[in-house]
Amino acid sequence: MREMSFSLFAVHLSDGAFSTGWTATGFAGTAILLLIAMWRVREEEIPRIGLLSAAFFVGSSIHIKLALLPTSVHLILNGLVGVVLGRRAPLAIVVGLLLQCLLLAHGGLTTLGLNTCIIAIPAVIAGWAYPVLRTLRVPSFARGVLLGGGAVALTVTFNFLVLLFGGKEDWSTLAKLVLLAHLPVVFVEGLMLGVIVQYLEMVKPEMLGSRPDRQQTKDDFDEESC
């Protein structure tokens, strides 16, 4: 039990801690996300999906020990995955989560559906919100900060709710600690995605999932520099 408790401190949920109903719902939600993500995938999109799968896998595999809490945290990067891949984001996330489970024993097979929903839904929302914020003329750095930090905050909130209501035991204390432990990650990923979005819009806007036309992107930067 002690080993399971400490594995649950991570955002990735472990095997054996949740009811059958919750794990089944997670797989059903993941199936829907993947069906939408796989619809009419173009051949030229595959390298980008592979690249973001690798980035997600590596980022979530590097754990940082916290001094004040008996746990570690890691980057999630679902904001980045969502902004670059849009509705394709669940493809990269489910591959990354599966590899982390099989190679690093991080997360679990029975909770793969729950973990995918917890991380992929905020990524898809970030991908949808990016062009909306661009249309509203929100500066590129601010867009990245909002979407990077927002995606992590939503992921941690989903994780908190699943721990609180879906566990076979009372995980309420754990849920609160997970929420507290990941507050620095919200801040760090917000700043990171802010820098990345600003850079990509300037040098390689076609990398972004919204696929803005080059002239509009140039106008955005001209307006921000005024």
N, CA, C and O of each residue as an XYZ file, in Angstrom:
904
protein
N       0.821     -1.207      0.000
C       0.000      0.000      0.000
C       0.858      1.263      0.000
O       0.544      2.247     -0.668
N       1.950      1.210      0.766
C       2.832      2.373      0.812
C       3.405      2.678     -0.559
O       3.480      3.835     -0.971
N       3.823      1.592     -1.285
C       4.388      1.783     -2.625
C       3.358      2.383     -3.558
O       3.686      3.272     -4.344
N       2.103      1.913     -3.491
C       1.047      2.438     -4.341
C       0.770      3.894     -4.016
O       0.547      4.694     -4.924
N       0.779      4.250     -2.748
C       0.493      5.624     -2.335
C       1.492      6.589     -2.933
O       1.125      7.653     -3.431
N       2.770      6.207     -2.880
C       3.764      7.124     -3.398
C       3.729      7.191     -4.908
O       4.037      8.241     -5.473
N       3.358      6.090     -5.601
C       3.239      6.157     -7.054
C       2.067      7.038     -7.458
O       2.073      7.615     -8.545
N       1.063      7.146     -6.598
C      -0.087      7.975     -6.909
C       0.198      9.464     -6.775
O      -0.614     10.291     -7.193
N       1.345      9.814     -6.195
C       1.666     11.235     -6.103
C       1.880     11.832     -7.487
O       1.636     13.021     -7.694
N       2.335     11.015     -8.438
C       2.525     11.515     -9.787
C       1.173     11.752    -10.446
O       0.154     11.222    -10.001
N       1.170     12.552    -11.512
C      -0.067     12.795    -12.244
C      -0.571     11.500    -12.878
O      -1.780     11.321    -13.029
N       0.335     10.595    -13.252
C      -0.074      9.330    -13.864
C      -0.601      8.394    -12.790
O       0.113      8.072    -11.840
N      -1.848      7.954    -12.932
C      -2.487      7.091    -11.944
C      -2.023      5.646    -12.118
O      -1.749      5.198    -13.231
N      -1.940      4.924    -10.999
C      -1.417      3.560    -11.005
C      -2.523      2.517    -11.030
O      -3.688      2.811    -10.762
N      -2.127      1.284    -11.360
C      -3.063      0.163    -11.409
C      -3.638     -0.159    -10.030
O      -2.994      0.067     -9.005
N      -4.853     -0.686    -10.026
C      -5.426     -1.266     -8.831
C      -6.027     -0.320     -7.826
O      -6.513     -0.772     -6.789
N      -6.020      0.976     -8.082
C      -6.486      1.935     -7.085
C      -7.879      2.482     -7.376
O      -8.432      3.217     -6.559
N      -8.465      2.131     -8.545
C      -9.713      2.760     -8.957
C     -10.763      1.715     -9.312
O     -10.441      0.589     -9.691
N     -12.012      2.111     -9.183
C     -13.124      1.197     -9.425
C     -13.221      0.839    -10.904
O     -12.737      1.563    -11.774
N     -13.861     -0.298    -11.161
C     -14.017     -0.769    -12.540
C     -14.780      0.237    -13.400
O     -14.463      0.434    -14.573
N     -15.788      0.871    -12.800
C     -16.574      1.848    -13.542
C     -15.737      3.018    -14.033
O     -15.892      3.467    -15.169
N     -14.853      3.510    -13.179
C     -14.007      4.634    -13.560
C     -12.994      4.231    -14.625
O     -12.777      4.976    -15.581
N     -12.366      3.053    -14.473
C     -11.385      2.634    -15.480
C     -12.056      2.368    -16.828
O     -11.482      2.673    -17.873
N     -13.256      1.806    -16.815
C     -13.989      1.564    -18.062
C     -14.361      2.880    -18.735
O     -14.264      3.011    -19.955
N     -14.785      3.851    -17.935
C     -15.119      5.172    -18.484
C     -13.887      5.815    -19.112
O     -13.979      6.467    -20.152
N     -12.740      5.626    -18.476
C     -11.498      6.167    -19.028
C     -11.179      5.580    -20.389
O     -10.792      6.311    -21.301
N     -11.335      4.260    -20.543
C     -11.063      3.630    -21.838
C     -12.087      4.062    -22.887
O     -11.743      4.237    -24.056
N     -13.341      4.233    -22.475
C     -14.363      4.690    -23.418
C     -14.048      6.105    -23.903
O     -14.149      6.394    -25.096
N     -13.667      6.981    -22.977
C     -13.298      8.343    -23.350
C     -12.084      8.374    -24.256
O     -12.029      9.153    -25.207
N     -11.104      7.519    -23.959
C      -9.899      7.447    -24.793
C     -10.235      6.959    -26.199
O      -9.684      7.462    -27.178
N     -11.134      5.987    -26.305
C     -11.539      5.484    -27.623
C     -12.149      6.599    -28.464
O     -11.868      6.709    -29.657
N     -12.985      7.424    -27.838
C     -13.611      8.540    -28.557
C     -12.544      9.543    -29.000
O     -12.549     10.004    -30.142
N     -11.625      9.878    -28.079
C     -10.554     10.825    -28.410
C      -9.700     10.311    -29.569
O      -9.330     11.078    -30.457
N      -9.389      9.012    -29.561
C      -8.544      8.451    -30.611
C      -9.266      8.376    -31.946
O      -8.659      8.608    -32.992
N     -10.556      8.055    -31.924
C     -11.317      8.031    -33.174
C     -11.333      9.406    -33.834
O     -11.169      9.527    -35.048
N     -11.533     10.436    -33.022
C     -11.520     11.806    -33.556
C     -10.121     12.163    -34.051
O      -9.967     12.777    -35.107
N      -9.103     11.776    -33.282
C      -7.725     12.122    -33.633
C      -7.252     11.431    -34.903
O      -6.474     12.002    -35.668
N      -7.721     10.194    -35.136
C      -7.252      9.427    -36.292
C      -8.023      9.733    -37.568
O      -7.643      9.268    -38.642
N      -9.083     10.495    -37.468
C      -9.900     10.768    -38.645
C      -9.113     11.558    -39.694
O      -8.713     12.700    -39.467
N      -8.906     10.928    -40.827
C      -8.235     11.558    -41.970
C      -6.852     12.109    -41.621
O      -6.527     13.249    -41.953
N      -6.055     11.299    -40.958
C      -4.669     11.702    -40.694
C      -3.908     11.727    -42.021
O      -3.934     10.760    -42.783
N      -3.241     12.830    -42.282
C      -2.468     12.957    -43.515
C      -1.055     12.423    -43.300
O      -0.524     12.479    -42.190
N      -0.464     11.917    -44.348
C       0.873     11.325    -44.244
C       1.895     12.329    -43.736
O       2.794     11.969    -42.976
N       1.765     13.581    -44.147
C       2.734     14.588    -43.722
C       2.609     14.958    -42.249
O       3.500     15.605    -41.698
N       1.526     14.561    -41.609
C       1.355     14.836    -40.186
C       2.068     13.819    -39.299
O       2.335     14.103    -38.131
N       2.378     12.648    -39.832
C       2.920     11.562    -39.022
C       4.262     11.914    -38.379
O       4.440     11.634    -37.193
N       5.232     12.525    -39.110
C       6.490     12.885    -38.440
C       6.285     13.851    -37.271
O       6.961     13.737    -36.249
N       5.362     14.794    -37.415
C       5.103     15.735    -36.334
C       4.504     15.019    -35.115
O       4.864     15.316    -33.976
N       3.599     14.085    -35.364
C       3.010     13.315    -34.270
C       4.095     12.498    -33.563
O       4.118     12.420    -32.335
N       4.989     11.893    -34.344
C       6.084     11.123    -33.757
C       7.011     11.980    -32.929
O       7.436     11.575    -31.847
N       7.330     13.170    -33.430
C       8.205     14.088    -32.711
C       7.603     14.498    -31.375
O       8.297     14.521    -30.359
N       6.318     14.821    -31.375
C       5.669     15.245    -30.135
C       5.456     14.072    -29.186
O       5.453     14.263    -27.970
N       5.279     12.864    -29.713
C       5.217     11.677    -28.855
C       6.520     11.513    -28.082
O       6.514     11.232    -26.883
N       7.640     11.692    -28.788
C       8.944     11.566    -28.142
C       9.166     12.661    -27.108
O       9.674     12.398    -26.018
N       8.784     13.898    -27.452
C       8.951     15.009    -26.506
C       8.120     14.792    -25.252
O       8.587     15.029    -24.138
N       6.876     14.335    -25.442
C       6.006     14.060    -24.303
C       6.581     12.943    -23.440
O       6.590     13.050    -22.214
N       7.057     11.879    -24.066
C       7.627     10.744    -23.336
C       8.834     11.178    -22.505
O       8.927     10.860    -21.320
N       9.748     11.900    -23.130
C      10.969     12.310    -22.433
C      10.650     13.306    -21.322
O      11.162     13.177    -20.210
N       9.802     14.305    -21.617
C       9.479     15.319    -20.623
C       8.825     14.742    -19.386
O       9.116     15.176    -18.271
N       7.941     13.764    -19.567
C       7.239     13.164    -18.437
C       8.084     12.115    -17.717
O       7.686     11.610    -16.667
N       9.245     11.790    -18.276
C      10.096     10.769    -17.668
C      11.145     11.362    -16.735
O      11.787     10.628    -15.984
N      11.326     12.671    -16.772
C      12.334     13.329    -15.935
C      11.654     13.858    -14.680
O      10.878     14.811    -14.744
N      11.943     13.246    -13.546
C      11.275     13.590    -12.290
C      12.142     14.537    -11.469
O      13.359     14.374    -11.381
N      11.490     15.525    -10.874
C      12.177     16.518    -10.041
C      11.685     16.366     -8.611
O      10.491     16.493     -8.341
N      12.608     16.093     -7.698
C      12.253     15.898     -6.295
C      11.962     17.240     -5.643
O      12.723     18.195     -5.804
N      10.857     17.309     -4.906
C      10.503     18.525     -4.175
C      11.052     18.463     -2.756
O      11.061     17.408     -2.122
N      11.512     19.620     -2.269
C      12.134     19.664     -0.943
C      11.106     19.615      0.184
O      11.366     19.016      1.228
N       9.949     20.234     -0.012
C       8.985     20.389      1.073
C       7.932     19.297      1.118
O       7.240     19.152      2.125
N       7.798     18.521      0.042
C       6.789     17.465     -0.008
C       7.461     16.125     -0.314
O       8.455     16.088     -1.039
N       6.933     15.026      0.228
C       7.540     13.709      0.011
C       7.178     13.135     -1.354
O       6.622     12.040     -1.443
N       7.487     13.856     -2.393
C       7.108     13.420     -3.726
C       7.997     14.080     -4.767
O       8.848     14.904     -4.432
N       7.802     13.722     -6.014
C       8.485     14.363     -7.131
C       7.440     14.732     -8.170
O       6.340     14.180     -8.184
N       7.791     15.662     -9.034
C       6.901     16.075    -10.123
C       7.684     16.006    -11.420
O       8.903     15.832    -11.416
N       6.981     16.144    -12.514
C       7.638     16.154    -13.811
C       6.854     17.051    -14.753
O       5.685     17.353    -14.512
N       7.509     17.473    -15.828
C       6.817     18.237    -16.855
C       5.762     17.361    -17.515
O       5.938     16.148    -17.635
N       4.670     17.976    -17.941
C       3.595     17.235    -18.600
C       3.592     17.508    -20.104
O       3.439     16.587    -20.905
N       3.759     18.768    -20.482
C       3.913     19.175    -21.885
C       2.665     18.968    -22.731
O       2.748     18.994    -23.959
N       1.507     18.763    -22.101
C       0.310     18.556    -22.922
C      -0.155     19.841    -23.586
O      -0.819     19.786    -24.621
N       0.177     21.002    -23.016
C      -0.130     22.258    -23.693
C       0.623     22.376    -25.006
O       0.053     22.760    -26.028
N       1.911     22.043    -24.973
C       2.730     22.065    -26.183
C       2.196     21.078    -27.216
O       2.057     21.420    -28.390
N       1.896     19.855    -26.781
C       1.375     18.839    -27.691
C       0.068     19.305    -28.325
O      -0.146     19.118    -29.523
N      -0.803     19.910    -27.525
C      -2.082     20.368    -28.035
C      -1.964     21.510    -29.025
O      -2.646     21.516    -30.050
N      -1.105     22.477    -28.730
C      -0.945     23.633    -29.614
C      -0.339     23.220    -30.949
O      -0.698     23.771    -31.990
N       0.570     22.260    -30.928
C       1.224     21.833    -32.166
C       0.356     20.844    -32.952
O       0.275     20.929    -34.178
N      -0.292     19.906    -32.250
C      -1.009     18.835    -32.950
C      -2.513     19.043    -33.045
O      -3.162     18.403    -33.872
N      -3.082     19.910    -32.233
C      -4.521     20.108    -32.265
C      -5.267     18.836    -31.870
O      -4.962     18.230    -30.842
N      -6.243     18.429    -32.683
C      -7.055     17.248    -32.334
C      -6.282     15.945    -32.481
O      -6.775     14.893    -32.074
N      -5.084     15.990    -33.053
C      -4.235     14.801    -33.140
C      -3.491     14.534    -31.831
O      -2.844     13.495    -31.704
N      -3.563     15.430    -30.869
C      -2.791     15.319    -29.633
C      -2.966     13.990    -28.903
O      -1.977     13.460    -28.396
N      -4.188     13.417    -28.821
C      -4.324     12.139    -28.116
C      -3.466     11.023    -28.693
O      -3.077     10.117    -27.955
N      -3.156     11.055    -29.986
C      -2.311     10.023    -30.580
C      -0.920     10.045    -29.958
O      -0.381      8.996    -29.604
N      -0.341     11.228    -29.825
C       0.988     11.351    -29.225
C       0.955     11.005    -27.744
O       1.875     10.366    -27.233
N      -0.091     11.419    -27.060
C      -0.167     11.231    -25.610
C      -0.360      9.763    -25.250
O       0.286      9.268    -24.327
N      -1.236      9.060    -25.963
C      -1.465      7.658    -25.618
C      -0.227      6.812    -25.905
O       0.054      5.871    -25.163
N       0.517      7.124    -26.960
C       1.759      6.406    -27.246
C       2.786      6.681    -26.154
O       3.441      5.759    -25.667
N       2.930      7.958    -25.765
C       3.874      8.303    -24.705
C       3.532      7.627    -23.389
O       4.419      7.109    -22.710
N       2.255      7.624    -23.020
C       1.834      6.998    -21.768
C       2.055      5.487    -21.789
O       2.478      4.908    -20.789
N       1.770      4.850    -22.919
C       1.971      3.412    -23.027
C       3.448      3.053    -22.892
O       3.793      2.091    -22.206
N       4.315      3.818    -23.537
C       5.754      3.561    -23.440
C       6.261      3.796    -22.019
O       7.105      3.046    -21.529
N       5.750      4.832    -21.358
C       6.159      5.086    -19.978
C       5.749      3.940    -19.067
O       6.491      3.564    -18.159
N       4.574      3.389    -19.309
C       4.104      2.266    -18.497
C       4.949      1.018    -18.736
O       5.367      0.357    -17.786
N       5.203      0.696    -20.011
C       5.906     -0.537    -20.343
C       7.404     -0.464    -20.050
O       8.001     -1.446    -19.609
N       8.007      0.692    -20.293
C       9.463      0.814    -20.155
C       9.906      1.329    -18.791
O      10.982      0.971    -18.312
N       9.077      2.174    -18.158
C       9.488      2.830    -16.922
C       8.606      2.489    -15.726
O       8.859      2.958    -14.616
N       7.576      1.679    -15.944
C       6.613      1.337    -14.884
C       5.997      2.590    -14.266
O       5.761      2.652    -13.059
N       5.742      3.587    -15.115
C       5.151      4.850    -14.676
C       3.701      4.883    -15.155
O       3.450      4.921    -16.360
N       2.747      4.868    -14.227
C       1.346      4.757    -14.590
C       0.923      3.293    -14.554
O       1.475      2.515    -13.775
N      -0.041      2.904    -15.377
C      -0.508      1.525    -15.383
C      -1.286      1.214    -16.637
O      -1.755      2.119    -17.328
N      -1.427     -0.079    -16.938
C      -2.180     -0.486    -18.122
C      -3.681     -0.340    -17.901
O      -4.398      0.104    -18.797
N      -4.162     -0.712    -16.710
C      -5.605     -0.602    -16.459
C      -6.048      0.851    -16.332
O      -7.222      1.162    -16.534
N      -5.120      1.736    -16.000
C      -5.452      3.162    -15.884
C      -4.988      3.963    -17.098
O      -4.990      5.194    -17.073
N      -4.592      3.262    -18.159
C      -4.136      3.970    -19.361
C      -5.239      4.865    -19.914
O      -4.971      5.981    -20.361
N      -6.477      4.380    -19.885
C      -7.589      5.188    -20.370
C      -7.804      6.439    -19.541
O      -7.962      7.532    -20.084
N      -7.809      6.280    -18.224
C      -7.981      7.441    -17.342
C      -6.850      8.442    -17.526
O      -7.090      9.643    -17.655
N      -5.611      7.943    -17.539
C      -4.468      8.849    -17.688
C      -4.511      9.582    -19.024
O      -4.176     10.764    -19.095
N      -4.923      8.884    -20.087
C      -5.012      9.523    -21.399
C      -6.050     10.640    -21.382
O      -5.793     11.734    -21.883
N      -7.215     10.371    -20.812
C      -8.261     11.401    -20.750
C      -7.806     12.599    -19.924
O      -8.022     13.747    -20.314
N      -7.178     12.328    -18.787
C      -6.744     13.397    -17.888
C      -5.754     14.331    -18.571
O      -5.782     15.540    -18.342
N      -4.885     13.780    -19.402
C      -3.835     14.587    -20.036
C      -4.233     15.058    -21.428
O      -3.877     16.166    -21.829
N      -4.970     14.229    -22.172
C      -5.264     14.565    -23.569
C      -6.401     15.566    -23.720
O      -6.366     16.402    -24.623
N      -7.412     15.499    -22.850
C      -8.528     16.453    -22.985
C      -8.046     17.898    -22.847
O      -8.419     18.729    -23.675
N      -7.226     18.241    -21.831
C      -6.694     19.611    -21.785
C      -5.829     19.957    -22.996
O      -5.805     21.108    -23.433
N      -5.116     18.960    -23.542
C      -4.301     19.218    -24.733
C      -5.175     19.591    -25.922
O      -4.866     20.532    -26.652
N      -6.265     18.856    -26.117
C      -7.184     19.159    -27.222
C      -7.815     20.539    -27.026
O      -7.975     21.294    -27.985
N      -8.169     20.862    -25.790
C      -8.739     22.186    -25.502
C      -7.731     23.281    -25.820
O      -8.092     24.319    -26.376
N      -6.459     23.053    -25.466
C      -5.410     24.038    -25.778
C      -5.269     24.220    -27.282
O      -5.116     25.340    -27.771
N      -5.323     23.095    -28.019
C      -5.239     23.190    -29.478
C      -6.400     23.948    -30.077
O      -6.226     24.682    -31.050
N      -7.589     23.781    -29.508
C      -8.769     24.508    -29.989
C      -8.678     25.994    -29.626
O      -9.062     26.856    -30.417
N      -8.169     26.286    -28.429
C      -8.148     27.670    -27.945
C      -7.073     28.517    -28.604
O      -7.200     29.740    -28.664
N      -6.000     27.874    -29.107
C      -4.905     28.654    -29.686
C      -5.355     29.576    -30.826
O      -5.076     30.773    -30.761
N      -6.034     29.080    -31.861
C      -6.462     29.996    -32.923
C      -7.488     31.025    -32.457
O      -7.565     32.119    -33.017
N      -8.278     30.683    -31.437
C      -9.239     31.648    -30.894
C      -8.493     32.825    -30.270
O      -8.834     33.983    -30.513
N      -7.471     32.520    -29.462
C      -6.685     33.588    -28.844
C      -5.926     34.400    -29.891
O      -5.754     35.610    -29.744
N      -5.476     33.727    -30.946
C      -4.771     34.454    -32.013
C      -5.716     35.411    -32.722
O      -5.347     36.539    -33.045
N      -6.963     34.942    -32.967
C      -7.961     35.802    -33.599
C      -8.286     37.005    -32.725
O      -8.556     38.094    -33.232
N      -8.260     36.805    -31.408
C      -8.521     37.889    -30.465
C      -7.317     38.810    -30.277
O      -7.368     39.746    -29.478
N      -6.229     38.546    -31.014
C      -5.019     39.371    -30.988
C      -4.318     39.338    -29.639
O      -3.677     40.313    -29.246
N      -4.437     38.221    -28.927
C      -3.665     38.060    -27.700
C      -2.202     37.865    -28.109
O      -1.934     37.034    -28.977
N      -1.248     38.592    -27.523
C       0.168     38.450    -27.904
C       0.641     37.010    -27.812
O       0.163     36.246    -26.973
N       1.568     36.642    -28.665
C       1.987     35.248    -28.787
C       2.527     34.688    -27.477
O       2.200     33.560    -27.108
N       3.350     35.461    -26.766
C       3.895     34.967    -25.507
C       2.777     34.718    -24.497
O       2.776     33.708    -23.794
N       1.824     35.652    -24.432
C       0.701     35.497    -23.503
C      -0.154     34.287    -23.867
O      -0.667     33.597    -22.985
N      -0.309     34.027    -25.176
C      -1.054     32.838    -25.600
C      -0.410     31.572    -25.055
O      -1.083     30.698    -24.508
N       0.902     31.490    -25.214
C       1.619     30.315    -24.730
C       1.516     30.150    -23.232
O       1.311     29.042    -22.737
N       1.658     31.255    -22.501
C       1.567     31.189    -21.037
C       0.189     30.700    -20.609
O       0.072     29.827    -19.749
N      -0.849     31.266    -21.210
C      -2.223     30.878    -20.858
C      -2.492     29.410    -21.180
O      -3.075     28.690    -20.370
N      -2.067     28.970    -22.358
C      -2.375     27.612    -22.786
C      -1.482     26.577    -22.111
O      -1.947     25.492    -21.761
N      -0.207     26.901    -21.926
C       0.694     25.962    -21.249
C       0.324     25.774    -19.797
O       0.188     24.647    -19.322
N       0.158     26.898    -19.080
C      -0.235     26.808    -17.686
C      -1.653     26.290    -17.518
O      -1.933     25.523    -16.596
N      -2.552     26.708    -18.412
C      -3.941     26.277    -18.322
C      -4.104     24.791    -18.549
O      -4.899     24.145    -17.866
N      -3.362     24.231    -19.502
C      -3.460     22.795    -19.776
C      -2.999     21.975    -18.583
O      -3.629     20.978    -18.231
N      -1.901     22.393    -17.958
C      -1.406     21.674    -16.776
C      -2.383     21.830    -15.619
O      -2.675     20.861    -14.918
N      -2.890     23.044    -15.416
C      -3.834     23.279    -14.327
C      -5.082     22.413    -14.497
O      -5.585     21.855    -13.522
N      -5.582     22.299    -15.726
C      -6.761     21.477    -15.969
C      -6.449     19.991    -15.770
O      -7.275     19.244    -15.245
N      -5.259     19.569    -16.190
C      -4.834     18.181    -15.984
C      -4.780     17.842    -14.504
O      -5.286     16.803    -14.079
N      -4.165     18.719    -13.721
C      -4.048     18.482    -12.284
C      -5.431     18.485    -11.631
O      -5.679     17.722    -10.697
N      -6.326     19.338    -12.117
C      -7.695     19.371    -11.583
C      -8.426     18.068    -11.879
O      -9.083     17.513    -10.999
N      -8.317     17.571    -13.126
C      -8.930     16.284    -13.476
C      -8.360     15.161    -12.608
O      -9.096     14.309    -12.111
N      -7.032     15.177    -12.436
C      -6.374     14.168    -11.622
C      -6.890     14.211    -10.177
O      -7.136     13.176     -9.558
N      -7.045     15.426     -9.664
C      -7.567     15.635     -8.312
C      -8.972     15.049     -8.177
O      -9.273     14.381     -7.189
N      -9.826     15.297     -9.163
C     -11.207     14.822     -9.096
C     -11.288     13.297     -9.186
O     -12.096     12.675     -8.496
N     -10.445     12.690    -10.045
C     -10.455     11.236    -10.156
C      -9.972     10.592     -8.858
O     -10.555      9.612     -8.393
N      -8.905     11.143     -8.275
C      -8.423     10.633     -6.992
C      -9.485     10.789     -5.906
O      -9.652      9.919     -5.051
N     -10.187     11.898     -5.955
C     -11.156     12.205     -4.903
C     -12.392     11.321     -4.985
O     -12.902     10.869     -3.959
N     -12.876     11.071     -6.193
C     -14.160     10.385     -6.347
C     -14.061      8.968     -6.916
O     -15.011      8.196     -6.787
N     -12.940      8.607     -7.541
C     -12.867      7.323     -8.222
C     -12.071      6.250     -7.525
O     -12.049      5.108     -7.982
N     -11.409      6.588     -6.417
C     -10.549      5.614     -5.761
C     -11.309      4.556     -4.991
O     -12.403      4.804     -4.485
N     -10.716      3.360     -4.904
C     -11.280      2.301     -4.084
C     -11.141      2.620     -2.598
O     -11.892      2.102     -1.773
N     -10.173      3.479     -2.262
C      -9.967      3.915     -0.889
C     -10.086      5.435     -0.837
O     -10.329      6.089     -1.851
N      -9.910      5.980      0.361
C      -9.987      7.429      0.532
C      -8.644      8.053      0.173
O      -7.687      7.979      0.943
N      -8.586      8.669     -1.008
C      -7.350      9.311     -1.465
C      -7.440     10.839     -1.348
O      -6.704     11.547     -2.036
N      -8.313     11.347     -0.505
C      -8.528     12.800     -0.445
C      -7.263     13.556     -0.043
O      -6.966     14.604     -0.616
N      -6.515     13.040      0.932
C      -5.273     13.712      1.341
C      -4.263     13.693      0.213
O      -3.611     14.698     -0.070
N      -4.138     12.531     -0.437
C      -3.234     12.414     -1.583
C      -3.625     13.374     -2.694
O      -2.767     14.014     -3.302
N      -4.915     13.471     -2.955
C      -5.399     14.342     -4.028
C      -4.989     15.791     -3.771
O      -4.583     16.497     -4.694
N      -5.093     16.225     -2.535
C      -4.722     17.603     -2.188
C      -3.218     17.812     -2.320
O      -2.773     18.872     -2.762
N      -2.436     16.808     -1.939
C      -0.982     16.933     -2.054
C      -0.537     16.973     -3.513
O       0.367     17.729     -3.869
N      -1.175     16.156     -4.361
C      -0.861     16.184     -5.789
C      -1.155     17.560     -6.370
O      -0.371     18.098     -7.152
N      -2.293     18.121     -5.978
C      -2.680     19.445     -6.458
C      -1.651     20.485     -6.042
O      -1.243     21.316     -6.854
N      -1.230     20.445     -4.783
C      -0.255     21.406     -4.262
C       1.108     21.224     -4.919
O       1.775     22.200     -5.263
N       1.517     19.968     -5.092
C       2.853     19.686     -5.621
C       3.032     20.184     -7.042
O       4.146     20.523     -7.441
N       1.941     20.235     -7.825
C       2.068     20.590     -9.241
C       1.830     22.073     -9.536
O       1.839     22.478    -10.698
N       1.620     22.874     -8.512
C       1.488     24.317     -8.747
C       2.732     24.916     -9.409
O       2.591     25.733    -10.318
N       3.955     24.535     -8.984
C       5.135     25.066     -9.696
C       5.196     24.638    -11.154
O       5.708     25.378    -11.995
N       4.673     23.437    -11.466
C       4.696     22.950    -12.849
C       3.800     23.816    -13.731
O       4.133     24.077    -14.887
N       2.662     24.264    -13.190
C       1.763     25.161    -13.932
C       2.523     26.416    -14.339
O       2.433     26.855    -15.485
N       3.263     26.988    -13.414
C       4.023     28.216    -13.674
C       5.134     27.978    -14.694
O       5.285     28.748    -15.643
N       5.909     26.913    -14.499
C       7.049     26.629    -15.373
C       6.585     26.328    -16.802
O       7.154     26.849    -17.761
N       5.557     25.490    -16.943
C       5.105     25.134    -18.292
C       4.441     26.305    -18.994
O       4.503     26.407    -20.219
N       3.810     27.188    -18.239
C       3.254     28.387    -18.848
C       4.343     29.237    -19.472
O       4.225     29.652    -20.625
N       5.404     29.499    -18.718
C       6.520     30.293    -19.244
C       7.199     29.586    -20.413
O       7.558     30.219    -21.405
N       7.371     28.277    -20.291
C       8.037     27.516    -21.350
C       7.261     27.590    -22.656
O       7.838     27.859    -23.710
N       5.950     27.351    -22.592
C       5.166     27.380    -23.825
C       5.050     28.794    -24.372
O       4.939     28.978    -25.584
N       5.073     29.797    -23.499
C       5.072     31.171    -23.976
C       6.270     31.449    -24.864
O       6.134     32.049    -25.930
N       7.443     31.014    -24.426
C       8.666     31.208    -25.209
C       8.609     30.400    -26.500
O       8.979     30.899    -27.563
N       8.143     29.143    -26.414
C       8.100     28.272    -27.595
C       7.137     28.806    -28.646
O       7.467     28.835    -29.831
N       5.948     29.230    -28.223
C       4.963     29.748    -29.181
C       5.482     31.010    -29.853
O       5.350     31.171    -31.066
N       6.068     31.896    -29.073
C       6.606     33.139    -29.642
C       7.698     32.835    -30.668
O       7.762     33.472    -31.719
N       8.551     31.862    -30.359
C       9.640     31.501    -31.264
C       9.100     30.839    -32.536
O       9.505     31.195    -33.642
N       8.181     29.868    -32.374
C       7.661     29.156    -33.540
C       6.872     30.069    -34.459
O       6.957     29.933    -35.680
N       6.111     30.989    -33.904
C       5.357     31.913    -34.751
C       6.290     32.801    -35.569
O       5.937     33.269    -36.651
N       7.477     33.021    -35.034
C       8.420     33.896    -35.723
C       9.213     33.149    -36.793
O       9.474     33.705    -37.860
N       9.602     31.899    -36.527
C      10.499     31.213    -37.449
C       9.865     30.029    -38.184
O      10.306     29.690    -39.282
N       8.849     29.399    -37.610
C       8.253     28.217    -38.245
C       6.782     28.097    -37.870
O       6.407     27.162    -37.163
N       5.948     29.013    -38.322
C       4.535     29.004    -37.927
C       3.777     27.774    -38.394
O       2.740     27.440    -37.820
N       4.269     27.088    -39.428
C       3.567     25.900    -39.909
C       3.637     24.741    -38.912
O       2.917     23.754    -39.066
N       4.494     24.849    -37.895
C       4.562     23.824    -36.853
C       3.352     23.860    -35.931
O       3.042     22.866    -35.274
N       2.676     24.980    -35.877
C       1.559     25.131    -34.957
C       0.301     24.526    -35.552
O       0.060     24.611    -36.756
N      -0.499     23.909    -34.684
C      -1.646     23.142    -35.144
C      -2.682     23.954    -35.871
O      -3.425     23.422    -36.695
N      -2.746     25.270    -35.572
C      -3.749     26.109    -36.223
C      -3.414     26.402    -37.678
O      -4.277     26.824    -38.448
N      -2.134     26.172    -38.059
C      -1.672     26.397    -39.432
C      -2.034     27.792    -39.925
O      -2.717     27.925    -40.940
N      -1.576     28.867    -39.206
C      -1.885     30.222    -39.638
C      -1.179     30.549    -40.940
O      -0.097     30.033    -41.219
N      -1.789     31.397    -41.723
C      -1.100     31.803    -42.946
C       0.035     32.733    -42.572
O      -0.046     33.472    -41.591
N       1.079     32.689    -43.354
C       2.310     33.399    -43.005
C       2.097     34.910    -42.926
O       2.693     35.571    -42.077
N       1.262     35.459    -43.792
C       1.083     36.897    -43.791
C       0.415     37.361    -42.512
O       0.791     38.386    -41.945
N      -0.601     36.589    -42.046
C      -1.285     36.989    -40.825
C      -0.356     36.894    -39.631
O      -0.382     37.754    -38.750
N       0.482     35.835    -39.595
C       1.437     35.691    -38.502
C       2.411     36.850    -38.495
O       2.757     37.367    -37.434
N       2.859     37.263    -39.680
C       3.780     38.401    -39.765
C       3.090     39.669    -39.288
O       3.705     40.486    -38.602
N       1.819     39.844    -39.640
C       1.078     41.027    -39.169
C       0.960     41.031    -37.655
O       1.068     42.084    -37.027
N       0.737     39.848    -37.056
C       0.650     39.741    -35.596
C       1.925     40.264    -34.955
O       1.880     41.039    -33.999
N       3.067     39.832    -35.489
C       4.332     40.230    -34.879
C       4.630     41.705    -35.123
O       5.200     42.378    -34.264
N       4.249     42.201    -36.286
C       4.439     43.624    -36.544
C       3.623     44.448    -35.572
O       4.081     45.481    -35.085
N       2.387     43.982    -35.283
C       1.519     44.722    -34.375
C       2.049     44.674    -32.951
O       1.986     45.670    -32.230
N       2.590     43.477    -32.527
C       3.108     43.348    -31.176
C       4.367     44.182    -30.974
O       4.637     44.648    -29.867
N       5.142     44.371    -32.049
C       6.405     45.104    -31.917
C       6.199     46.613    -31.926
O       7.119     47.372    -31.623
N       4.972     47.053    -32.279
C       4.709     48.499    -32.316
C       4.568     49.070    -30.913
O       4.345     50.270    -30.755
